[in-house]
Every structure is written in C-alpha cells, then in structure tokens.
Amino acid sequence: MSEEYDFVQKYGEISVEWIESPPVSGLIIRPYALNYFHNGTLHRTKSERGSSTFELFFDLLYVGIVGNLAEAATEKATGASIGMYVLLFLPVWQVWTDMRDFMNYYYNNDITQKLYVLWIMTLLVIYANNASSILDSKGEAGMVVGSYILARFSAATITLIYTFFVKEHRKQMRSLFILVCISMLAIGFIIIAPLKAKIVIASVCYAYDIIAYIFTFHWFIKLLKCEYSTALSIEHEVERHGAFYVIALGEFLYVIVSHSPAVGGFNERLARAVCVLVTAYCFSWFYFRGEGSSKAVHALRRNYYTAYAWLLIHIPLILSLILAADASGDLTSSLKFYPYSTRNESYGEFEEIEENSSVSGERDDYLHSLQIIYGSGLSVALLCLTIMAFCDKSLDAPDVKRLSPIVRLSPRILVAGAILGMSFASMKITLYMGLTALFVVIQLIFETVSELPVNCVSREIVDVSDDGIAEENCKGQRQTLRSECDKESAEKSLIVQ
C-alpha cells in the first residue's frame, strides 16, 4: 500500500483512499469507475485499467493520420492550406481526447469496449482518407463530417450508458452527453454550407466543445455542489499526452529516413537530416524534463487554471510540431542550396534530376515558404513547452538549484524568436537548419547545467558531520513550499486527482 500511495503522490500531495474494484470475469464486465472524488477525497481502484495494447494500437493509427494532414498542408505551403490543416486536425484531436478520457475513467478490456475501439478506428480511417477532398463535393464533405459526428456521438452514447451503472459520474456525463449532441447538430450544417460558412461553423463548434468540456468538469461541479465527481488518473493522463507528443516527434524521424532523402554519401542533405534529428532530440528533452525541478507539483494537480492550460496547450504544440516535421522532410530532400530558386546552384550530379523534380515546388518561393513553416512550427512549439513548464509548481528550496526555473526557461523565448526571425532570411537552407539545431542544443545545455544542485544539496554531501543543520534547513524549506502548494491545490483543484 505504501508504494501505491507514493506513486499517487508523485505529482503532488493529495488525499487518497483506495477501494477494491469489482471482480473481473467473463466477456462483458459491469462498468465501474476507476477514479472519482467523493467529498473532496480521491477514490482509486487498485486494479489495472485494462489492456494498454489497445491504446498503443489506437495511437499507431494517428501516426498515419497526422502525417497525411500535414503533407497536404505543406504540399501547397500557403496560408489557406495551413488553415485547412488546423480545421481538419482539431476533429482528430477531439476524437483522441474522447477515447483518452474514456480509457482514463473506465476499465477498458471487455468485448464491448474492444469493439468500441475498433468502431472508432474505422471511422477515423474513413475521415483520414476523405479529409483532403472535403471541399470537392457535398458527398465528400458528408463522408468527413459524418464520420466525425458518428465518432463523437458514439463516445457520448457509451458514457451515457455507463451512467446507469456508475453513479459517481452520473450527473456530469449526462450533462456532457447533452452538450455534445448540441455540438454535433450544429456541425452537421458544414455539409451544405458554403466555404466561408463552413469555416465559421467549424471554428465556433470547436470553441464550444472546449467550453462544454470546462463546464462539465469544473463549473458544473461547483454549480450543483456534487457529492461525487469525476477524477482523472494523473499518471495515465501524462502518459497519454506524452505518447501523442512522441508521435509528433516521430514525424521528424520518419521524414528524414523515408525514401532515403539524404542518399548520396556526405552532402548537404545529409547534414540537414542530422540537424533535424538533433533538433527533435532536444525537443524531446524539453517536454519530458518539465521545468527541471527535483520535486514539483504537476500542472494537472496544482489548480484548475494550470490544469486546463496544460491540457489545452497541447493542441497548438502538437499542431505546430507535426507541421514543422513535414516541412523539414521537404527541406531535407530538396536539391536546392537556397530557399529561392533564383539564387540556387544545382548539385552537379543531380542537375537533370532537379529540373524534373517536384521537390522544389512549382513556385519560386515554395522552399522559402517551407522554411517559414518549419521555423514558425518550432518557435510556436518551444513557446508552448515553456508555458507548460511554468504551469508546474516547484517544491525545491530557493537555493537548491544553480538558477531558478524562470531564469532557466526564459531564454527559450529568445531562441524561439531567433528561429522564427531567421526563417524569413534568404540564407542557405543547410545553414538555417544548422543554426536552428545549434540554438536548441545551447539552450538544452544551459538548462542542464543550471539545474545542477548546489548549496543545500552540496552541504548535505560535504557537511554530513555538521549535525545535519543544513539538511534540516533544506527540509524545512521544502515542507513550507509543500504546505503552501497543498493549500492552493485543496482550494482550486476540482477536475483532476
């Protein structure tokens, strides 16, 4: 029990009570809540949530979906294509969110749940294969919008059915069902609406879905003063978002090896591929190290402002990373030296190939547009990572680390600005990608060095014989910070465990 308790407290202190789950046997299992709040106390089951294989298999489909959407956007590299990419990506993210929440709240390994996962994946396949042609005809629009509506309505319906068995989630999930149905009725008009109206309807519905989510899992609880309410398994939530982030980073790795874009030995395209690899590697560190404290309260547990900020900031983060990844693939495989064709010198051995190659695009500024997309995507992603890191609350004593989190992370803003600014310059593509990789490496090294422990930690190591005074001072400072954080969490945290 001690190990289980320590595991839950990993992301911040919280009052928790462990409960026994119902016996699991047979093909169909009576639904039950894995986690819920009762009068402010988190109740959690000891059993597993089911099979993680389904979640992994489900995520694998998204590898192809997000790559498809980004490729369609960078193929034209215009503002309109980027806008279309965003509007088509948001429904995919919403379906993933529905599935993530479902697997967070409920045991997910009986036959009905397995069929539900397969059904949603089938709808996503339909959506992904028709998304790029949504404007071609009402029939194509119907395939795309219809598959999305069915996926969301299916998620809302299965949770509604579960409310007849799970009293702890009953009020909230029935409220969510009604709100989702309203959204689906409105978004159906996209099929028959003209282009500008399609954009307006989609934008309004996506904003409505965010507000409906916040209403259901925060305002609704406060409004009705619910005795029971939903609770997220914070470690599962962190794991699921981390998995999607890895999918986004995986796009960088895929584009620099797929179809051998850097073939031909040591050349500039190989240098570009290495630069993309180094950049993606650094971004993985930025995400998973958070703000770098030895002990911190996670944003999901700190309060509801940081919780929603952490959840929502993943949308522009993933959007921008995937777009930058696809652009990096085209930049890497390009046979051009400069982003503008008027300034290019061809690779001697590839002159004939280059003349007939579509990699350089149909417009003179195509590569420059890709360079701006690449730089903008990385800059937005780096800013998102910085905001997410600041959402955590450090529990380290003030003099434990060499530099405070705000000093360690603030230079990311300068790095993001430099990457964005350079993307508009007409420098060599290889030089631009090399400088980008260099800047993020320098920032990573700076954060790593500034996170090294000093003062209290060194005194604990060096002055062990000094009656433990330094150690006690450190512990006292940490305990004070924990007490302040616990008070803040108790007052404000309503949606997460």
N, C-alpha and C positions, 0 to 999 in steps of 0.2 A: 504493500500500500504506500510506503514511503517513496518508492521510486515513481509510482504513478502520480503522487501528489507533486513531487519535484518536477516531473515532466510538464504538468499543467501550469506550474508557477514559472516556467522557463521564460515566458513572455511578460511577466509582471504578476504581482501578488493579487490573488482573488480568493474569495470564499467559495469552496467547492465541497460538494457532497457526492459520494459515489453510490450508485444504485445498481442493482442487478438487472440485467436485461432478460426478457422472456426467453424461454428455451427455443432454439432454432432447429427445426426438423421438418422434413417434407419439402415438396416443390414450391408451395405457396406459404409464405410466412406472414402472420398478422403484423401489420405495420406498427412501429413504435418509434418514439423519438430518441435519438442518440444523445441529445443535449437539450436542455431547456433551463430557463430561470424560473424559480419559484420564490416569490417574496424577496428578490434580490440575491438569492443564493444559486449558484450554478450547480445543476444536477447533471452528472455524466454517467453513462454506462461504461462498464469495464470491458465489454466485448468489442470485437473488431467491427468496423462499419460494413464489411463485406469483402469483395474482391477488388483490389486496386488494379487488376488486369483490365477491367472494363474502362476505367478512367484513362489508363495508358493507351488502350486501343482507340478510345474515343479521341484522344488528343492527336494520335497519328493522322487521323483524317484532316485535322486542321493544318498539318504541315503542307498538304497539297492545296487546301482551300486558300489560305492566306497568300501562298506563293502565286496562285492563279490570279487573284485580285490585284496584287502588286504589279505583276507582269503586265497586265492590261493597262495599268496606270502609267508605267514607265515607258511603255511602247510608244505612246504619244507624247508623254512628258509635257503636258500642258496643264494650266490651272483647272480646266474643265475635267480632265481625266483624273486629276488628284481629288477634286471634289466628288466625282463619281466613286472613286475608290473608298473615300471616307463613308459615304452613304451606303455603300454595299457591304463594308466591313462591319458597321455597327450592328446590323441584324445578326451576323455571325457571332459577334461577341455576346449579344444578348442571349442567344440560344445556349452558348457555352456557359454563361452565367446561370441560366436556369438549371442546367444539368449539374453545374458545380454546387449550387445550393441544395439541390435535391439529394446529392450524394453526401453532402455535409450534414443534413438534418436526419436522414433515414438510413437504415440498413438497406443494402442495395444488391443482394445476391440471390434473390429467389427468381423463379421463372418469369414472373410478370415484369420484374424490373429488368431482366436481361432482354426481354422482348421490347420493352420501352426504349432501351438504349439503341437497339437495332433499328427501331422505327425512326428515332430522331436522326440517326446517322443516314438513313435512306433519304429523308427529307433534305438533309444537308447536301447530299450528293446531287439531288435534283437542283437545289439552289445554286450550287457552285458551277454546275455545267451550263446554266442558263443565265447567270448573272451578267455576263458581258454583253448579252443581246437583249437586255431588258427594255431598251428603247426601240427595238426593231418593230415590234407589233404588240397588240394587246394580248395575243396568245402567249408570247414570250414573257410579257410582264405578269400575266396570270400565273405562269409556272413559278416565277421567282417569288412573287408576293404570296401566292397560295401556299407554297412550301414553308415559307416563314411563318405565316399565320397558323398553319397546322402544327408546326413545331412548338410555338408558344402556347397555343390553346391546349395542346397535349400536356405540356408541363403544368399548366394551371389546373387542368382537369384531374390529373393524377394526385396533385396535392390536395384538391378539394375532396376527392375520395378518401384520402388519408385522414382528413379531419374527422371523419366518422369513427375513427379508431384512436386518434391521437388528440386527446383533449387539451394537451399543453400548447398545441399550435392552432387550435380550432379557430379562434377569433381572427387572428392575423391572416391565416391562409385563406379563409373565406373572403376576407376583405381584399386580399391580393387577387383572388380569382375574379372578382367583380371589376377591379381596376384594369386587369389585363384584358378582359373581354371588351371593355370600352376602347382600349387602345387598338385592338385587332379590328374592331368595326370601323374605326377611323382610317386605319392604314390600308384597308381594302380598297378605298377610293383611288389609290395610286394607279390601279389597273386602267381606269378610264380617264384619269385626269391628264391635262396637257403637261408639257415638260416642267414649266415653272411651278405649276401646282403640285406636281409630284415631289419636287424638292422641298417645297414648303410643308406639305403633309408629312413627309418623312422626317424632316427636322423637328417639327412640332411633336410628333409621336415619340421620337427618341427622347426628347426633353421631358415629355410627360412620363415616360417609363422610369426615368431617373427619379422624378418627383414622387411617383407612385411607390417606388421601392423605399425611399426615405420615409414616406408617410406610413407605410405598412410596418416597417421595422423600427420606427422611432416615435413619430408623433402619435400614431395610433395607440401605442402602449401608454404614453403619457395621458392621452385624452381619456381613455377608458380605465386607466389605473389597473391594468391587467394583473391579476394574481400570478398567472402563468404567461410566459412569453418565449419566443424562440431564442436560441443561443447558438452561435457559431462555434465549431471546433476550430480554435485559432490556428493550431498547428496544421490542420488539414487545409484551411484557407490559405495559409502562407505557402504550403506545399503546392497547391493547385495553381496559384498565381506564378510561383516560381517555375512550374512546369511550362506554362504558356510563354514565359519570358525566354526560356531555353529554346522553345520553338522559334521565337523571333530571332534569337541569335543563331540558331541553326541555319536560317536562310542565308546568313553571311557565309557560312562554311560551305553550304550547298553550291552557291553560285560561283565560288572560286575553284571548284573541282569538277562540277558537272560539265560535260562536253569538253573538258580539258582546255579552258580558255587561255591558259598560260603555257601552251605547248611550244616547244622550240628551244629548249635549253634556257640559259641565263639571258633574260631580256627584260625590258621594262614592264611587260605584262606580268611576268613572274614577280617582279618587285611590288607591283600593285597588289597582287594576290596576297603576298606576305604582309603588306601593310593592312589590308582588310582583316586578315587573321589576327594580327596584333591588336587592332582596334576592337574587334569583337571580344577578344580575350580580356582586355581591360574593362570593357563594359560589363562582362560577367562578374568581375570583382566588385565593381561599383555597386551592383544591385545586391549581391548576396552578403556583402560586409556591412550594409546599412550605413549608420553614421559612425561606426567604428568603436563604440564604447564596449568595455568588457562586460558591463551589465546595463541593460536598458529595458524600459517598458515599451513594448511594441505599440505602434500606432493604433492597431485594432483594439488594444486594451486600454489605451491611455484615456481617451474620451471619444464622444461620438463625432466631434469635429474632425479629429485626426483619423478616425476610423473611416469615415466617408471619403475624406481626402485621399487616404491611402488606396481605397478601392477604386475611386473614380480616376485617379491619376494614371492608373494602368492603361486606360483607354488611349490617351494620346501617346503614352510611352510605347505601347505595342504597335500602334498605327505608324508612328514615325520610324521605329526601328525596322519594321518589315519593308517599308518603302525605301529606306536608305540601303537596306541589304540588296534589294533587287536592282537599284541603281548602281551599286558597287559592282555587280556582276557585269553589267553592260560596259562600265568604265574599264574594268579589268580586261575584258576581251577585245576592247577597241584597238585597232591597228594605228590609231592616230596618236600623235605626240601631244597636241594641244586641243583644247575643247572647241576651238573654232577651226573649221576646215580650211579657211583662207590662210592660216598660219602653219599648216601641217607640212611635215616632211614624212614621206612614207617609209616604212621599213622596207629596205631594198628587196629582200627576198619575198616580200608579201605584197608588192605593188599591184600585181594583177588581181590577187585575191581581194585587195582593199577596194579596187574600183568596182567590183561586183558585190561587195559585202553590204548587207543591210545593217551591220552592227553600228556603223557610223551615223545611221539615220538618214531621213530624207531632207531634213532642214540643216542649214549651215550651223545653227546654234543648238542642235539636238544634244550634243555631248555637253555643252555648257549648261543646258537645262538639267541634264542628268547630274552634273556636278553640283548644281544648286540644290537639287532634291537630296542628294547624298549629304551635303553639308547641313542643310536645314533639318533633315531627319536626325542626324547625330546630335545637333545642337538642341533640338527640342527634347530628345531622349535624355540628354545629360542634365538639362534643367529639371525634367520630371524626376529623375533619380535624386537630384539634390533636394527637391521639395519633399519627396518620400522619406529621405533620410532625416530631415528636420522634423518630420511628424513623430519620430520616436523620442522618448524622453530618457536622457542619460541618467544612470544612477551612480556613475563614477564620481568620486570625490574630485573637487576642483583641481587638485594638484597631482592627480594620478597619471594623467597623460601629458605629453610634452605640450600639446596645443589643444584648445577646446574644440568641440565639434564645429562651431560656426567658423572658426579660423581655418580648420582643416578643409571644410567643404566649400567655402565661399569662392576659392579660385576656380571651381568648376564653371562658375558663371563667366569668368574671363575666358576660359578655354572654349566654352560654347560660342561666345561672341567671336573669338578668333577664327574658329572653324567656319562659322557662318559667313563672316566677312571675306575670308579667303576664297570661298566658293564662287564669289562673283568676279574674282580676278581671272585674267586670261593667262595664267601660268601653266606650265606643263602639268598634265594630268598626274603623272607619276610623282612630281614634286609636291603637288597639293595633297595627294593621299599619303605621302611620306610625312609631311609636316603634321597632318591630322593625327597620324599614328604617334608621332613624336610627342605632341602636346598631351595626348591622353596618357601616354606612358609616364611623362614627367609628373602629371597630376597624381597618377597612381603611386608613384614612388614617394611623392611629397606626403600623401595621406598615410602611406605605410610607415614612413619614418616618424611622422608627427603623432602616430598612435602608440609609439613605443612608451612603456611605462617608466615613470621617474618618481622622485620624491618619496611618497608613501610606500610605493612598491619596492623601490630600491632600499629604503630604510628597513623594510621588513626582511629583506635579504641580507643586508650588510650588518644592521644593528640588531641582530637576533638576541644578543645578550643584554640589550638595554631595557630590560624589564617589560618588553612588549609595549612601551609607551606609544611609539609611532604606529604600531599595528592597531592599538585601541583607538587612537585618534582617527585613523582611516575608517575603521568600522563604525565609529560614531557618526562620521560624516555621511557614510553610505546609508546608515539606518535613518538619519534625518531625511535624506532625499527619498528613501523608500516610503517613509511615513507620509511625506507631502504628496507623493505620487498616488499612494493608496487612497488618500482623502479625495484627490481630484478624480480618480477613477470611480470611486464609490458614488460621487455626486453626479458624474456625467455619463458614464458608460452604461448604455442601455441595450445596445444591439449585439454586443459580442461578449464572449466569455474571456 
